[in-house]
Structure formats: C-alpha cells, structure tokens
Amino acid sequence: MQLSECRVVLTGASGGIGQALVEQLCDGGATVLAVGRRMAELQPLSERFGERLRLVNADLTSSAGRQMVVEATRRLEGVNVLLNAAGINRFALFEALDETQIEAMMAVNVTATLQLTRQLLPLLRSQPEALVANLGSTYGSIGYPGYATYCASKFALRGFTEALRREYADTRVRVLYIAPRATRTGMNDSAAMALNAALKSQCG
C-alpha cells in the first residue's frame, strides 16, 4: 500500500510518538483517525491537515471508549490500517509501584490493544489489503531493571503480534511488531531521561 491509499486508525495519537506519526502519515497523503485523550495536543495538526485528520477523544481502557472508536471507524469507510501506538510507562523499581499503576500499564499497553484489535479485525479483513501494526519496544525482548511491568506488557504485545501474524497468514491482513529503542517523549520522566543519558542511549 502507498501512504496515499491508507486510511489509518492510530491510537495514542496525542503522545509524542503519536503526534509524529500523525504528521508523517498525513504528510504522505494518508487519512488518519487519531485516537487520544488530549485533544488540545492534536488541534494544531487538525487545523493543518483538515479532512485528512479526524479526531476521537476516547479512553481505550473502557468498553465505551473502544466502541466510540469502532463507530468512528465505520464512518471513515474503508479503513485498512490499525496502528496501535497507545502506551504508558513508569520508570521505578517494581516494589515501588502500587496496584493501580501496575493495572494501568497492563490495561493500556495490553488489554486495550487486544480488545480494540479484535473489534476492528472484521472491518480490516473486508479490505483488499490491510495492516495491523503494534508499537512495542526493545523492552519487549530485553527485561530491564526499573521497567519490570512495562517489559511484561511489551513481551505480551510481542507474543500477541507473533501469534496473530500466524493466525492471519493466509488472509489479506498483515501483522507487524515495531520495536523502537530509546525515544525522547513526554512519557519519560526525569529519572528515565537521566538513565538514558548515563547509558549514552541515543534518543530519537
């Protein structure tokens, strides 16, 4: 598929990586349904790209929020790409995290992605060609101290992607796992950025 042929559902669109993806996709001619929880972050891009960018303010950890996305997707006829980029992180030793923080990371990074993908697959399968791309991390392959829960979520996402790719190998739906290295985004707090600096990680 050429970008100009893509009609993309992008989750996590109001995050740092998400906003960069919105810009690159729309600049390439794609039509994007951008799903996020901070619409003010996306408003300048909405004004810039007009009809090529549609915004959906939804909490993907809730069934109602996911249903909002499904309904918006049906209105954007012919969606052929699902780009699951929603994710949260917290850099801390595992025992320093509380129950709510652990549950939130797993809910956003794993459960919401699986549930939304399940709901949108019938629409994607109806297209001549379609793609599901899950934004993971190198921490989906390497367990790293300070990121135990985040690693668990990304290992899960990588396993899900591999299994789904095999399930849909004989269909017109391709399934990809994307694993960025250290990235400079608002998701990283000062401690995480200090760790990246100490490790001399090149943040894109």
C-alpha positions in Angstrom: 0.0 0.0 0.0 1.1 3.5 -0.7 0.5 6.1 2.0 -2.0 7.9 -0.1 -4.1 4.7 -0.1 -4.0 4.3 3.6 -7.0 5.0 5.9 -5.4 4.7 9.3 -6.8 4.2 12.9 -4.0 5.5 15.1 -4.2 5.1 18.9 -2.0 7.0 21.3 -2.2 9.9 18.8 -1.8 12.6 21.4 1.5 11.2 22.7 5.0 12.2 21.5 5.4 9.3 19.1 1.7 9.5 18.1 1.9 13.1 17.1 5.0 12.5 15.0 3.2 9.6 13.3 0.1 11.7 12.6 2.3 14.3 10.9 4.2 11.8 8.8 1.1 9.9 7.8 -0.9 12.9 6.8 2.1 14.5 5.0 2.3 11.3 3.0 -1.3 11.6 1.9 -2.9 9.1 4.4 -6.3 9.8 6.0 -5.9 9.3 9.8 -8.5 8.7 12.5 -6.4 9.9 15.5 -7.5 8.4 18.9 -6.2 10.1 22.1 -7.2 11.6 25.4 -5.5 15.1 25.0 -7.2 16.7 22.0 -5.6 20.0 22.6 -2.3 18.5 21.7 -3.7 17.5 18.3 -5.7 20.6 17.5 -2.8 22.4 15.6 -2.4 19.3 13.4 -6.1 19.1 12.8 -6.2 22.7 11.6 -3.2 22.0 9.3 -4.5 18.8 7.7 -8.2 19.4 7.6 -10.3 16.4 6.4 -7.3 14.1 6.3 -7.2 14.1 10.1 -10.3 13.1 12.2 -10.0 13.2 16.0 -11.6 10.8 18.5 -11.4 11.6 22.2 -11.6 8.1 23.8 -10.3 6.1 26.7 -9.4 2.8 25.2 -9.3 1.0 28.6 -13.1 1.3 28.7 -15.6 -0.7 26.5 -17.5 2.5 25.8 -14.3 4.3 24.7 -13.4 1.4 22.3 -17.0 1.4 20.9 -16.6 5.1 20.1 -13.6 4.2 18.0 -15.4 1.4 16.2 -18.3 3.7 15.4 -15.9 6.4 14.1 -14.1 3.8 12.0 -17.3 2.7 10.4 -18.0 6.3 9.4 -14.5 6.5 7.9 -15.2 4.0 5.1 -12.6 1.6 4.0 -10.1 1.7 7.0 -7.2 -0.6 6.0 -4.6 0.2 8.7 -4.7 -0.2 12.5 -1.7 1.3 14.2 -1.7 0.5 17.9 0.6 3.1 19.4 -1.1 3.8 22.8 1.0 3.1 25.8 2.1 4.3 29.2 5.2 3.7 31.2 6.7 4.4 34.7 10.3 4.0 35.5 10.6 2.7 39.0 11.6 -0.4 40.9 8.8 -3.0 40.8 8.1 -2.9 44.5 7.8 0.9 44.4 4.8 0.7 42.1 1.3 0.5 43.6 -1.5 -1.8 42.4 -3.2 1.0 40.4 0.0 1.8 38.4 0.6 -1.8 37.5 -3.0 -2.3 36.5 -3.0 0.9 34.4 0.1 -0.2 32.4 -1.3 -3.6 31.6 -4.7 -2.2 30.8 -3.4 0.4 28.3 -0.4 -1.4 26.9 -2.0 -4.9 26.5 -5.7 -5.3 27.2 -6.9 -2.2 25.3 -4.8 -3.1 22.3 -6.1 -6.7 22.1 -9.7 -5.7 22.6 -9.7 -2.9 20.0 -7.8 -5.1 17.5 -10.4 -7.9 18.0 -13.2 -5.4 17.3 -11.7 -3.9 14.2 -10.4 -7.1 12.5 -13.7 -7.8 10.7 -13.5 -4.3 9.1 -9.9 -4.8 8.1 -10.5 -8.2 6.7 -13.1 -6.8 4.3 -10.4 -4.7 2.6 -8.4 -5.9 -0.4 -5.2 -5.3 1.7 -4.9 -4.4 5.4 -2.3 -4.0 8.1 -2.2 -4.2 11.9 0.9 -2.7 13.4 1.6 -2.8 17.1 4.1 -0.4 18.6 6.2 -2.3 21.0 9.7 -1.6 22.4 13.1 -3.1 22.7 11.9 -3.8 26.2 9.6 -6.4 24.6 12.8 -8.5 24.1 15.0 -7.5 27.0 14.0 -7.5 30.6 15.4 -4.3 32.2 15.5 -3.2 35.9 13.2 -0.3 36.6 10.8 -1.4 33.8 9.5 -4.8 35.0 5.8 -4.1 34.4 6.5 -2.2 31.2 8.6 -5.1 29.9 5.9 -7.6 30.9 3.4 -5.6 28.8 5.7 -5.3 25.8 6.7 -9.0 25.9 2.9 -9.8 25.9 2.3 -7.4 23.0 5.2 -9.1 21.0 3.8 -12.5 21.7 0.3 -11.4 20.7 1.7 -10.0 17.4 3.5 -13.2 16.5 0.5 -15.4 17.2 -1.9 -13.1 15.3 0.5 -12.9 12.4 0.4 -16.7 12.1 -3.4 -16.8 12.5 -3.8 -14.4 9.7 -1.0 -15.7 7.5 -3.5 -16.9 4.8 -5.6 -13.7 4.8 -5.1 -10.2 3.3 -4.2 -8.8 6.7 -0.5 -8.3 7.5 0.6 -8.1 11.2 3.7 -6.3 12.3 5.5 -5.6 15.6 7.6 -2.4 15.7 10.2 -2.0 18.4 11.7 1.4 18.9 14.8 2.0 21.0 15.1 4.9 23.5 12.8 7.7 22.5 12.5 11.2 23.7 8.9 11.6 24.6 6.8 13.1 27.5 6.2 9.5 28.7 9.8 9.5 30.1 10.2 11.3 33.4 13.4 13.0 34.6 14.7 9.7 36.1 14.2 7.8 32.9 15.9 10.6 30.9 18.8 10.6 33.3 19.2 6.8 32.9 19.2 7.2 29.1 21.9 9.8 29.4 24.0 7.7 31.8 23.7 4.7 29.3 24.6 7.1 26.4 21.3 6.0 24.7 20.7 8.0 21.6 17.1 9.2 22.0 15.2 9.8 18.7 
